[in-house]
Amino acid sequence: MRRVMIAVVLAGVVCLAGCEFLDMINDLIGGGLPDGTGGGGIGGVTFTRIIVEYSFATERMRRADVEGDPPTVDSWTMFASLGSIGTLAFDSTTNTYTAQTPIGSDPYILFSITLDASGSMITYLDAYRRMTFAGGWEKYDRIIAENIPYDRVEGLTTFYRIDAEDVNWDWTGLQYADYRSWSNAEFAGQSELDPMYWIADPSNMQADFSADPDCYIEISFEQ
């Protein structure tokens, strides 16, 4: 059913001018697309949180157990669900939403998400999170992507989503996807620059994304 809805919406983008498409979305969600700080935003609705979620099969490097040995390569699913914290800021001149926690906070979050003028497409996404987890471990996740279309509305949440199989693997918008994790224990001798796990080439992840039939990137704007 979701794929049928995507097809209908994308067909509408072809047939409708930007303003007409925005009017259609306004009717669906009762007032418009994401707003930022409580002032005027796209469509006039105040959104309080953004969640960026993605999943696809890839490989990650693992630090060798014996110092001096080469790292091992593990098959791995890159999954992350990054939620904004605090106030969303909206720049009406660029249609960009930003969210940032204070530097040094845990977790540290930094989002920058730009939409086109009609609200039918996320033209640029950069989402970053650094946090501690599992009692003394630390990690960061980051994704940069372009051209993620409007997908659906559920209740008070508006979704943008890309599934490689839904676009016949022709989408090429994944610019960067990174992950690192390391132990903060002094004896471990690990750090962000010398982690336990890492992605070998975060700027070259499009092929892995396109090869996974279950992969997706989804961004939800919550009221």
Backbone hydrogen bonds in HBPLUS format (Angstrom, degrees):
<---DONOR---> <-ACCEPTOR-->    atom                        ^
c    i                          cat <-CA-CA->   ^        H-A-AA   ^      H-
h    n   atom  resd res      DA  || num        DHA   H-A  angle D-A-AA Bond
n    s   type  num  typ     dist DA aas  dist angle  dist       angle   num
A0005-MET N   A0001-MET O   3.04 MM   4  6.37 154.3  2.11 147.0 153.9     1
A0006-ILE N   A0002-ARG O   2.91 MM   4  6.25 153.8  1.98 148.2 155.6     2
A0007-ALA N   A0003-ARG O   2.96 MM   4  6.21 162.0  2.00 148.4 152.6     3
A0008-VAL N   A0004-VAL O   2.97 MM   4  6.25 156.3  2.03 148.4 154.9     4
A0009-VAL N   A0005-MET O   2.88 MM   4  6.12 164.9  1.91 154.7 158.4     5
A0010-LEU N   A0006-ILE O   2.84 MM   4  6.02 170.2  1.85 158.9 161.6     6
A0011-ALA N   A0007-ALA O   2.93 MM   4  5.99 152.8  2.01 142.3 150.2     7
A0012-GLY N   A0008-VAL O   2.97 MM   4  6.20 144.4  2.10 139.9 150.1     8
A0012-GLY N   A0009-VAL O   3.00 MM   3  4.95 116.7  2.41  91.6 107.7     9
A0013-VAL N   A0009-VAL O   2.97 MM   4  6.38 138.9  2.15 143.7 155.2    10
A0014-VAL N   A0010-LEU O   3.31 MM   4  6.66 151.1  2.40 144.1 149.6    11
A0015-CYS N   A0011-ALA O   3.20 MM   4  6.48 149.7  2.30 142.5 150.7    12
A0016-LEU N   A0012-GLY O   2.80 MM   4  5.73 142.4  1.94 151.2 159.5    13
A0021-PHE N   A0017-ALA O   2.94 MM   4  6.22 154.5  2.00 158.2 166.3    14
A0022-LEU N   A0018-GLY O   3.01 MM   4  6.28 161.0  2.04 152.8 157.6    15
A0023-ASP N   A0019-CYS O   2.96 MM   4  6.23 154.0  2.03 146.6 153.6    16
A0024-MET N   A0020-GLU O   3.06 MM   4  6.34 150.5  2.15 142.8 150.2    17
A0024-MET N   A0021-PHE O   3.06 MM   3  5.07 115.6  2.49  94.5 109.9    18
A0025-ILE N   A0021-PHE O   3.04 MM   4  6.43 157.5  2.09 153.5 158.9    19
A0026-ASN N   A0022-LEU O   2.83 MM   4  6.05 157.6  1.88 151.2 158.3    20
A0027-ASP N   A0023-ASP O   3.03 MM   4  6.27 153.6  2.10 146.9 152.8    21
A0028-LEU N   A0024-MET O   3.14 MM   4  6.46 146.8  2.25 140.3 149.4    22
A0028-LEU N   A0025-ILE O   3.01 MM   3  4.97 116.0  2.43  93.1 109.3    23
A0029-ILE N   A0025-ILE O   3.07 MM   4  6.37 159.2  2.11 160.0 162.9    24
A0030-GLY N   A0026-ASN O   2.83 MM   4  5.61 111.3  2.31 142.2 156.5    25
A0031-GLY N   A0026-ASN O   2.95 MM   5  4.80 155.6  2.01 133.0 138.2    26
A0035-ASP N   A0045-VAL O   2.43 MM  10  4.92  96.8  2.10 149.8 170.9    27
A0048-THR N   A0222-GLU O   2.73 MM 174  5.94 142.4  1.87 151.1 163.1    28
A0049-ARG N   A0222-GLU O   3.34 MM 173  5.18 155.1  2.41 140.2 140.4    29
A0222-GLU N   A0049-ARG O   2.81 MM 173  5.18 175.1  1.81 163.5 164.5    30
A0084-SER N   A0050-ILE O   2.83 MM  34  5.39 159.9  1.87 160.5 167.3    31
A0051-ILE N   A0220-SER O   2.96 MM 169  5.23 156.1  2.02 145.4 153.3    32
A0220-SER N   A0051-ILE O   2.92 MM 169  5.23 159.5  1.96 149.0 155.4    33
A0052-VAL N   A0082-LEU O   2.76 MM  30  5.07 165.3  1.78 152.8 155.7    34
A0082-LEU N   A0052-VAL O   2.76 MM  30  5.07 165.5  1.78 156.2 153.3    35
A0053-GLU N   A0218-GLU O   2.85 MM 165  5.25 171.1  1.86 162.6 165.4    36
A0218-GLU N   A0053-GLU O   2.76 MM 165  5.25 168.9  1.78 163.1 165.1    37
A0054-TYR N   A0080-ALA O   3.05 MM  26  5.71 152.5  2.13 156.1 162.8    38
A0080-ALA N   A0054-TYR O   3.10 MM  26  5.71 151.2  2.18 155.2 159.2    39
A0055-SER N   A0216-TYR O   3.09 MM 161  5.70 153.7  2.16 156.1 158.4    40
A0216-TYR N   A0055-SER O   3.12 MM 161  5.70 147.6  2.23 148.7 157.6    41
A0056-PHE N   A0078-MET O   3.10 MM  22  5.42 140.4  2.26 128.4 140.2    42
A0078-MET N   A0056-PHE O   2.82 MM  22  5.42 151.7  1.90 163.9 156.3    43
A0058-THR N   A0076-TRP O   2.70 MM  18  5.40 168.6  1.72 173.5 177.3    44
A0076-TRP N   A0058-THR O   2.93 MM  18  5.40 163.4  1.96 147.4 143.2    45
A0060-ARG N   A0074-ASP O   2.97 MM  14  5.45 156.5  2.02 151.5 158.9    46
A0074-ASP N   A0060-ARG O   2.91 MM  14  5.45 172.7  1.92 165.6 166.4    47
A0061-MET N   A0198-TRP O   2.72 MM 137  5.24 163.4  1.74 172.4 169.6    48
A0198-TRP N   A0061-MET O   3.10 MM 137  5.24 148.7  2.20 135.3 141.3    49
A0062-ARG N   A0072-THR O   2.80 MM  10  5.13 152.7  1.87 151.0 153.2    50
A0072-THR N   A0062-ARG O   2.95 MM  10  5.13 148.0  2.05 148.3 151.0    51
A0063-ARG N   A0196-MET O   2.77 MM 133  4.95 159.8  1.81 150.3 154.1    52
A0069-ASP N   A0066-VAL O   3.00 MM   3  5.72 166.0  2.02 142.6 146.2    53
A0089-ALA N   A0098-THR O   2.89 MM   9  5.20 174.9  1.89 159.9 160.6    54
A0098-THR N   A0089-ALA O   2.89 MM   9  5.20 153.3  1.97 142.2 150.0    55
A0091-ASP N   A0096-THR O   2.86 MM   5  5.21 161.6  1.90 150.5 156.7    56
A0094-THR N   A0091-ASP O   3.29 MM   3  5.75 143.1  2.43 108.2 116.8    57
A0095-ASN N   A0091-ASP O   2.78 MM   4  5.57 121.7  2.13 146.7 164.4    58
A0096-THR N   A0091-ASP O   3.22 MM   5  5.21 150.7  2.31 135.9 140.5    59
A0115-LEU N   A0095-ASN O   2.95 MM  20  5.59 162.5  1.99 155.9 158.6    60
A0097-TYR N   A0113-ILE O   2.72 MM  16  5.13 163.5  1.75 153.5 154.4    61
A0113-ILE N   A0097-TYR O   2.84 MM  16  5.13 163.1  1.86 153.4 158.9    62
A0099-ALA N   A0111-PHE O   3.21 MM  12  5.04 151.6  2.30 125.1 127.9    63
A0111-PHE N   A0099-ALA O   2.81 MM  12  5.04 160.9  1.84 151.6 157.0    64
A0101-THR N   A0109-ILE O   3.08 MM   8  5.45 150.5  2.17 144.4 148.2    65
A0105-SER N   A0102-PRO O   3.00 MM   3  5.60 156.9  2.06 142.4 142.2    66
A0108-TYR N   A0130-ARG O   2.79 MM  22  5.17 164.1  1.81 156.7 161.7    67
A0130-ARG N   A0108-TYR O   2.95 MM  22  5.17 152.2  2.03 144.2 152.7    68
A0110-LEU N   A0128-TYR O   3.03 MM  18  5.20 156.2  2.09 146.6 146.7    69
A0128-TYR N   A0110-LEU O   2.96 MM  18  5.20 144.9  2.09 139.8 150.5    70
A0112-SER N   A0126-ASP O   2.87 MM  14  5.20 139.9  2.03 147.5 157.6    71
A0126-ASP N   A0112-SER O   2.91 MM  14  5.20 140.6  2.07 147.1 157.7    72
A0114-THR N   A0124-TYR O   2.88 MM  10  5.11 162.8  1.91 148.4 154.3    73
A0123-THR N   A0114-THR O   2.83 MM   9  5.71 129.2  2.09 136.5 151.8    74
A0124-TYR N   A0114-THR O   3.32 MM  10  5.11 157.3  2.38 139.3 137.0    75
A0116-ASP N   A0121-MET O   2.99 MM   5  5.72 151.2  2.08 158.9 165.1    76
A0119-GLY N   A0116-ASP O   3.09 MM   3  5.36 146.5  2.21 107.1 117.0    77
A0150-TYR N   A0120-SER O   3.02 MM  30  5.21 155.7  2.09 137.1 131.2    78
A0122-ILE N   A0148-ILE O   2.81 MM  26  5.02 177.5  1.81 149.7 150.5    79
A0148-ILE N   A0122-ILE O   2.93 MM  26  5.02 157.3  1.98 141.5 146.9    80
A0125-LEU N   A0145-ALA O   2.81 MM  20  5.17 142.8  1.95 165.1 164.0    81
A0145-ALA N   A0125-LEU O   2.94 MM  20  5.17 152.0  2.02 137.6 146.2    82
A0127-ALA N   A0143-ILE O   3.00 MM  16  5.52 162.8  2.03 158.1 163.3    83
A0143-ILE N   A0127-ALA O   3.00 MM  16  5.52 152.9  2.08 151.3 160.0    84
A0129-ARG N   A0141-ASP O   2.89 MM  12  5.37 153.2  1.96 159.0 162.7    85
A0141-ASP N   A0129-ARG O   2.87 MM  12  5.37 151.6  1.95 151.2 160.6    86
A0131-MET N   A0139-LYS O   2.95 MM   8  5.69 159.2  1.99 160.7 167.5    87
A0139-LYS N   A0131-MET O   2.89 MM   8  5.69 154.3  1.96 160.8 169.1    88
A0133-PHE N   A0137-TRP O   2.73 MM   4  5.30 155.0  1.80 142.9 147.0    89
A0137-TRP N   A0133-PHE O   3.08 MM   4  5.30 145.8  2.20 164.6 169.9    90
A0184-ASN N   A0136-GLY O   2.76 MM  48  5.43 163.7  1.78 166.0 171.3    91
A0138-GLU N   A0182-TRP O   2.85 MM  44  5.50 161.3  1.89 162.0 168.4    92
A0182-TRP N   A0138-GLU O   2.88 MM  44  5.50 155.0  1.94 155.6 162.8    93
A0140-TYR N   A0180-ARG O   2.97 MM  40  5.55 148.2  2.08 147.5 154.5    94
A0180-ARG N   A0140-TYR O   3.16 MM  40  5.55 148.6  2.27 149.1 154.2    95
A0142-ARG N   A0178-ASP O   3.13 MM  36  5.17 152.7  2.21 138.8 137.0    96
A0178-ASP N   A0142-ARG O   2.84 MM  36  5.17 163.1  1.87 152.0 156.5    97
A0144-ILE N   A0176-TYR O   2.86 MM  32  4.92 159.5  1.90 142.1 142.5    98
A0175-GLN N   A0144-ILE O   2.89 MM  31  5.38 144.4  2.01 139.7 149.0    99
A0176-TYR N   A0144-ILE O   3.14 MM  32  4.92 146.3  2.26 145.8 140.2   100
A0146-GLU N   A0173-GLY O   2.83 MM  27  4.63 140.6  1.98 121.6 134.4   101
A0161-ARG N   A0149-PRO O   2.98 MM  12  6.00 144.6  2.11 170.5 172.6   102
A0151-ASP N   A0159-PHE O   2.84 MM   8  5.48 164.4  1.87 147.5 142.6   103
A0152-ARG N   A0159-PHE O   3.39 MM   7  5.33 156.3  2.45 125.5 130.8   104
A0159-PHE N   A0152-ARG O   2.86 MM   7  5.33 175.2  1.86 166.7 165.0   105
A0154-GLU N   A0157-THR O   2.94 MM   3  5.35 163.1  1.97 158.2 163.1   106
A0157-THR N   A0154-GLU O   3.01 MM   3  5.35 158.8  2.06 126.4 133.0   107
A0223-GLN N   A0156-LEU O   3.24 MM  67  5.66 141.0  2.40 139.8 151.0   108
A0158-THR N   A0221-PHE O   3.00 MM  63  5.14 157.2  2.05 145.2 148.0   109
A0221-PHE N   A0158-THR O   2.80 MM  63  5.14 163.6  1.83 153.3 158.8   110
A0160-TYR N   A0219-ILE O   2.84 MM  59  5.15 155.4  1.90 152.5 160.6   111
A0219-ILE N   A0160-TYR O   2.78 MM  59  5.15 164.3  1.80 152.6 157.9   112
A0162-ILE N   A0217-ILE O   2.89 MM  55  5.35 152.4  1.96 153.0 161.1   113
A0217-ILE N   A0162-ILE O   3.00 MM  55  5.35 145.8  2.12 147.1 156.3   114
A0166-ASP N   A0163-ASP O   2.99 MM   3  5.30 132.2  2.22 106.2 119.5   115
A0167-VAL N   A0164-ALA O   3.24 MM   3  5.54 145.9  2.36 104.6 113.7   116
A0169-TRP N   A0164-ALA O   2.70 MM   5  4.61 159.5  1.74 155.9 148.4   117
A0168-ASN N   A0165-GLU O   3.35 MM   3  4.89 162.5  2.38 100.3  99.5   118
A0170-ASP N   A0167-VAL O   3.02 MM   3  5.81 163.3  2.04 123.3 128.0   119
A0177-ALA N   A0202-PRO O   2.96 MM  25  5.04 155.3  2.02 134.8 142.3   120
A0181-SER N   A0197-TYR O   3.11 MM  16  5.34 153.4  2.19 139.2 140.1   121
A0196-MET N   A0181-SER O   2.93 MM  15  5.98 142.8  2.07 140.9 152.6   122
A0197-TYR N   A0181-SER O   3.17 MM  16  5.34 166.6  2.18 149.7 152.0   123
A0188-ALA N   A0185-ALA O   3.03 MM   3  5.43 143.6  2.17 108.5 119.0   124
A0191-SER N   A0194-ASP O   3.08 MM   3  4.85 156.8  2.14 105.5 111.7   125
A0194-ASP N   A0191-SER O   3.06 MM   3  4.85 135.8  2.27  92.9 105.9   126
A0204-ASN N   A0201-ASP O   3.04 MM   3  5.63 165.6  2.06 124.9 127.2   127
A0209-PHE N   A0205-MET O   3.07 MM   4  6.36 163.5  2.10 156.6 161.4   128
A0210-SER N   A0206-GLN O   2.88 MM   4  6.07 166.6  1.90 157.8 161.0   129
A0211-ALA N   A0207-ALA O   3.09 MM   4  6.13 133.5  2.32 137.3 148.4   130
A0212-ASP N   A0209-PHE O   3.33 MM   3  5.61 160.8  2.37 108.3 113.8   131
A0215-CYS N   A0212-ASP O   3.22 MM   3  5.43 168.2  2.23 116.3 117.1   132
